[in-house]
Amino acid sequence: MVEFKVIKGSSTGILVDAVSSREIKSDEVLINVTHSGVCFTDHHYRQADMALGHEGSGVVNQIGSDVTRFKVGDRVGWGYQHNSCGHCKQCLTGRETFCAEREMFGLANFDQGSFASAAVWKEDFIYKIPDNISSSHAGPLMCGGSTVFNALKLNGVRSTDRVGVIGVGGLGHLAIQFASQMGCEVAVFSSTEQKRAEALAFGANEFYPTKGVEKLEIRAPIDHLLVTSNAQPDWSLYLPIMAPEGTIYPITVSFEKLAVPAMDLIMGGLRIQGGMIAPRQIHREMLEFASRHNIIPVVEEFPLTVAGATEALQRLLDGKMRYRGVLVAQK
């Protein structure tokens, strides 16, 4: 039995320290957490009596008797999904994120997360961090990077396609980098000119400010549009710039109803594609791709403490984070 500290939510939304304990099963790994990404989903659960954080990275401290792919001292990370049944249609076809028995952040394992000193996870749902990716940068890739890469990879985006990205934030700045390195033309849409230089530095080919604009004039239609803004966009601006049979990916977590003009969708043969974090093989490919192409999240670091996590979440809520918060364990 091992004990470790965790940072939990509470009914008041105030973060609190707590202690969890776990037995390490034969197929599990004990990870000493060194870094944790901070995601807006953590804010959604801050009023729940559960450990927060799902973008973990750290060092293997102990392994179960049946673990074969990891050894003590390895740098590893984990993301939103912790387990699946392994035998349903979705699991057997590499779509375990849709398994009916999936275990995910906010739905299971409430006693542990990445806002913690350590965690115990199944070997099959942790990932080796490439040597040239720092542990600080690895955290945001475990959810933010996984989510945007999955939208591009799983849906067959090609290097000849034009990819649009709405929003230059925690998800958007990674989406730009991945799409650009895949060889796509990338058009970025942001409310003001403020982030133009950064978007172009991330690999965007075009940048369009949208505040006060009644009609978007762009170089060519968009084949794939990733919506990474923190609110639903004005669809009347974006549907007219979609290529026939183009696809829209609403990536940001939103509890609003998706209200899209039906006739624009029908006449353009457009698709709206839901999606989540990447299944495991695509997650591995994401890390390999990020390593090969030097895709690096822009991060702000905070102490891995209640005060640090509270500050990071507030900065995220205020829209001031550039672009992913990372909590760092204090020595």
Secondary structure, DSSP 8 states (H G I E B T S, - for coil): -EEEEEEE--TTS--EEEEEEE---TTEEEEEEEEEEE-HHHHHTTTSSSB---EEEEEEEEE-TT--S--TT-EEEE-SEEE--SSSHHHHTT-GGG-TT-EETTTS-TT--SSBSEEEEEGGG-EE--TTS-HHHHHHIIIIIHHHHHHHHHTT--TTSEEEEE--STTHHHHHHHHHHTT-EEEEEESSGGGHHHHHHHT-SEEEE-TT-SS---SS-EEEEEE-SSS---HHHHGGGEEEEEEEEE-S---S-----HHHHHHHT-EE----S--HHHHHHHHHHHHHHT----EEEEESSHHHHHHHHHHHHTT--SSEEEEE---
